Amino acid sequence: MSHTILVTGSTGTIGRELVAQLKAAGADVIASSNSGRAVDGVETRRADLADAAGLAGAFQGVDTLFLLLPLQADMVTLAGNAVAAAKAAGVRHIVRSSGAGADPDSPFAIGRVQGEIDRLVAQSGIAYTITRPNCFMQNFVTFYADMIRAGALYLPQGDGRASFVDVRDIAAVDAAILLHPADHSGRTYDLTGDAALSNTDVAARIGAVLGRRVEYVAVADDAAIASMRDAGVDAWSIDTLMSLNRMIAAGAAAAVSTDVRTLLGRAPIPFEQFAADHVGRWR
């Protein structure tokens, strides 16, 4: 029996890698995004999560939905639209990509909004699985590459540690679940790397593969907020991103989970390997 998987956010960091891994596994996968931009080698659909009326059509014929939401002020509304459309289209299982520390009662704004969406999915009446990845290793080649090339990493995270996880591992776990969703129904998995690292640790590991010193500089919250305002970042995003920074600084992102190892049957990719694989991005 055919099993059709639709991946939302297919042009993003997780989505691109996930579609590639599902395609390699021979899955019947549909790539979707707000723009409907084509993805090589797979069927592509436009699925604008803000278009509540049009989503059910985009989800027609889909058995399992991978729900990945953009981090923006209306993301709870977008999640509600997606769940309602999934019900209308007869989707049988939702795999929701959440975030570390998701909890409606979290002291951190980012945890509260992710937890609210997790609860919405869990109470939808559709079979579900939730994955909660910690901070991406790939952030150091997307958001922070320019700083690293200049020799320093400036972040308002104090001496906090995080169990950074490689997006390749996140996608591998999500793919394994999407290929056999019934085996994971009702489960929530915490996706982390194999160690909790401070930004000083990270800078040292990146410096080691570059063969030069990279320094971590802890930035004050006020300076980070001012920098984001100057860059035109909206107030909701500033508050939410700063809550993530405070979460890391407080040590609330440091827990190491065995879920990646259990689900993949191997150790998570260590930061040293990630750095070696991406060293060209920092040269």
Secondary structure, DSSP 8 states (H G I E B T S, - for coil): ---EEEESSTTSHHHHHHHHHHHHTT-EEEEEESS----TTSEEEE--TT-HHHHHHHTTT-SEEEEE--SSTTHHHHHHHHHHHHHHHT--EEEEE--TT--TT-SSHHHHHHHHHHHHHHTSSSEEEEEEE-SBTTHHHHTSHHHHHTTEEEES-TT-EE--B-HHHHHHHHHHHHHSGGGGTT-EEEE--SS-EEHHHHHHHHHHHHTS--EEEE--HHHHHHHHHHTT--HHHHHHHHHHHHHHHTTTB----SHHHHHHSS----HHHHHHHTGGGG-
